Amino acid sequence: MSALLQEDPALYEKYKDIAIEIPKTLVLSTDAFESFVSRNHLQHFAVEDVPDQEIADAFLKVDMPEWLVRELAFYLSQVNDPLSVRSSSALEDSSFSPMPGLYQTT
């Protein structure tokens, strides 16, 4: 958005005091999630009818892969601002059927 304002002289003049900055971001891919699930033998939760709290408890009791811990530690060492966490899935972000907020983020 900031680049668009600067590219259009009329817009830039009208809103020259506006500076939009994109914060540092980190994306954990499906590969990271699948690695976590596989390593900790949590796949059965995908096919069983289990209460959300039981799933959350099981996920919180196990370890993350070391490579992921290192990546997160490095990212967190670079961030001085408040941290926002958002979960997403292909189902949530589908252009044909957007469903943001379908999954709980804590």
N, C-alpha and C positions, 0 to 999 in steps of 0.2 A: 504494500500500500504506500509506503514511504517513497519507493522508487517511482510509482505511478504519479505521485504528487510532483516529484522533481522532473519527470519527463514532460509534463504538460505545463508550459509556462504560465498559462492563465490560472490553472489550479494552484500551482506553486505560489504565485503571487497572492492569491486569495487566502491560502492556508500556510504561508511560509513559517509560521511559528509552531506548526504541528510537526513533530518528529515521531514516527512510529518505529519502534525497534522490536525485532523478533527475539524473544529470549532464547537462551541456550536450550536445546531439546535433546532428549534421548528417546529412541524408539526401541522397545524390546520386541523383536519379531516373533512370529509364530514359532520359528525354530527355537528360540530361547524358551518359550512356554513348553513346547513339546519335549525339549531336553529335560526340563525340570520335571515334567509329568512322568516321562519314561524312567529317568534315573531313580525316581522315588516310588515307582510302581503305583501311580495314581490313576491309571487309565480306566479302571473299572468304574470310576465315578461318572464317566461319560455315558455309560449305558445302564446304570442303576438308578432307581428312584430313591435318592437319599436327600434328607433335609439339608438346606443350604448351610446351616451351622455346622453340621457334621463334616461337610466338605471343607469348609473354612478351617475347622479345627485340624483336620488331617493335613491340609496344605501348610498350616503354620507349624506343625511338628517336625517337618522334614527340612533337609538342607538344600540350598541352591547350588548349582554347579559352580565350581571355583572360578571358572572363566567369567561367569556372570557376576559373581561377587567382586572380582577385580574391576570389571567394567563399571559397575555401579559405584564402587569406591572412588575410582578415578573421576567419574562424572560429578559425584557429590563434592569432591575436593575442589572442583572448578566453579561451583555454584554458590553464590553468596546471597541470592535473593530467596524469597519464599518458594517453596516447591509445590507444584501441582501435579497430581497423578490422575491419569485418565485411562480407563480400560476401553478397549474397542474390539470388535470382532468383524469378520466379513459380513455377518448378518446385520450388524448395526450400521455399517457404512455403505451398504448396498444402495446404488442410485435408484434402484427400482422399488426398494422397500426400506426407507430409512427408519431406524428404530433407536435413536440415541437414548441412552439411559436404560436400555433393556437389562444390562448387567450391572450389578452393584460394584461400586468402587469405594474402598475404605482407605 
